[in-house]
């Protein structure tokens, strides 16, 4: 395996990393941590995300193998449900730890700035 240099502008890891750790990717992964959600449920669950951003981010996460898209055939009209893949589940704990770390230090980071 090739050594990763995320500081190199041509590093293939950079875009995947930014998608997963970015604002919407992080929230989508955490929203799907406990159970699959339909697209409309996901958009409602994540305050402030537009349908366009949700769709775009889900496509990237699906492309990277983090999220699985499933069309529910017995529903009329057909519904689309999203769930984390086994790879996607591996990101839940570190992302939850990151959120906890930021939440623990939010006073210093936001309110006690000079």
N, C-alpha and C positions, 0 to 999 in steps of 0.2 A: 504494500500500500504506500502510496506517495505521501510524503510529509505535507501537512496542511499549513499554509501561510495565509491566514485570513486578512492580513494586511496588504497582500498582493492584490491589485485590482482585477487580475484575471483568475483569482481563486474561485473554483466552482462552488465552494462551500458558502461563500458570502451571501448569495441571494437566498439560498435555502435557510440559512441561519437568520437572515433578516425577516423572512416570512414567518418562521416559527416564533421568533422572539419579539416580533413587532407587535404593535398595539392590537391589531385585530387577530392575528394568528394566535397569540398568547390567550386572548379571551375566548376564541373559538375552541381551542384545545381544552381549556379549563371548563368551558360550558359543556363539552361532550365527555368530561371525565367520568361521570356517573352513569350515563345512559345515552343512547342515540336520541337525536332530536330531528324533527322535520324542519325544513328550511324556515318556514314561517315561525316556528317555535324558537329557533335559534336567533332569528332577527329580533323577535320580541324580548328574548332573554338578555340580549346584549344591548344595553342602552346606548343609543347614539350611532349604531352601525347602520349604514344604508344597505338596501338590498343589493345594490351594485357592488359595494365593498365586500359584503358577505359572500356574494357569488364569486367574485374575483379571488378572494383569499381562500375560499374553499377549493377552487380549482387548483390553485398552487399547492395547497396542502394535500390534495388528492394526487397531484402529479408527483409529489415527493414521497408518497406512500404513507402519509401520516393520518389521512382521513379516508374512509371508504364511503362511497355514495351508493345507496340502494334504492331502487324504484320499487315501491309497494304496488304490486300488480293488481291485487284484489280491491284496491280503492278506486272510486270513480269521483272525480278525475284522479289519475295516478298521482300518488304523493311520493316525494323524494325525502329519504331519511339519511342522515349523516351519522357516522360512528367513527370512533378512533380505531385504527388498526393496532396490532401488537406493537409496531414501531411507535405509533402515536402515543400509546399508553406509557411508553418509556419517558416521554417528555413531561408527563403530568407532575410527578414528584419534584423534579428540579424547578419547574415553573411555579409550582405552589410555594416552594422554598423561596424563590425570588420575590414573589408577591408578599410573603410573610416578612422577609427582610426589609423590603421597602416600607411596608405598613408599620413595622416596628420603629423605623427611623423617619417616618413622614414628618414628624414635628421638626426635626433638625433640617430635613431636606427642603421643606416648604415654608415653615413658619419662622425659622430662626436663621434665615439667610441674611447676610449683611448687604 
